[in-house]
Amino acid sequence: MKRLIASIVSICFVLVACLSFPEIAQAKSCTLRIIGWEGYMDPSFAKPFEQKYGCKVIPTYAGSSDEMYAKIKASKGKTYDLVTASGDLTKRLYDANLVEAIDLSLVPNYKDLFPIFQQPTYNTFDGQAYGVSIAWGPDFLIYDKSIVKSEPKSWDVLYQPEYQGKVSLPDYPIFNADVALWKGSSKIYDISKDQLATEIKPDLFRLRPQVRKFWNSQGELAQLFLNKEIALAWGWPVAIEELKRANFPVGATIPQEGTTGWSDSWMLLKGSPNKEIAHAWMNYMLTGAAQKPMTEVTGYWAVSQQVLPLLTAEQRRDSHLEDIENYYSQIHFWETVPNYDDWVALWNEFRGQ
């Protein structure tokens, strides 16, 4: 009898412990697997979510949309729950039947998105939302101010002889669109195979001697600057923020030709067994408490109006949140390229020179 009572007491203590610390008990079995860009699953805002929901966020970082697409397709929905998809990837995933519609009733903070991020064309298909916006921003010309003494006014600076072997570019065929933009094209994501050969290839290939290295991550790009291997690069705000934290003399600008950019979305992968917690994450990431540290870590720009009371007037101005629709309209955001195989073929030829 004593043993039976002792066993019952023991079981009761275990039950009380589980009820008292449900998040710890849940965390053993609950995981949220996300593949995406650097900075979007940073511990500074992921940990509060994990503590609240008792679910571990497991990030897999990728250096390009192509890498994400390949890994998602190979996994057949068994490896990841969510992806941070840019505009050049969203429709590819939809067309390949790799994502499913978002249940917006489970994302109540969706209503607080700035209007331009509510059901935008790049993540809305057949009238349904297949994505929830995360952040956005332009592609910058980044430079070492100790070498490049004045702010470049044109992307032509990448071609200047004094910077031969001192430039870094992304290992990413979407860069072909930037060359088209510099040449004044109005349809930079709709370039035929013939146009790639006759209009883009000559100017693209002139860049090859300038390239010290093609980067695959923003950490790698920042390190190239820190090692003084490069003076100029095409890159993203997260590298700029990393260099600022290292007290590096970094400069960043958008030259007179304009620039490309990205507007990213959480997308739910078909076959995910964690749909409920995935929706909870998307909803959480639209709160000011998540948007603010996310922008601080990455340098990317917010999409949710909930962040506005947490920012200074200077921060709102620097992120163009007070003139968001006007500024947003000036960036040539990535789109799905219809003949992407031709773009890849040209890029591989360029890389192999």
Disulfide bonds with the S-S distance in Angstrom:
Cys30-Cys55 1.97
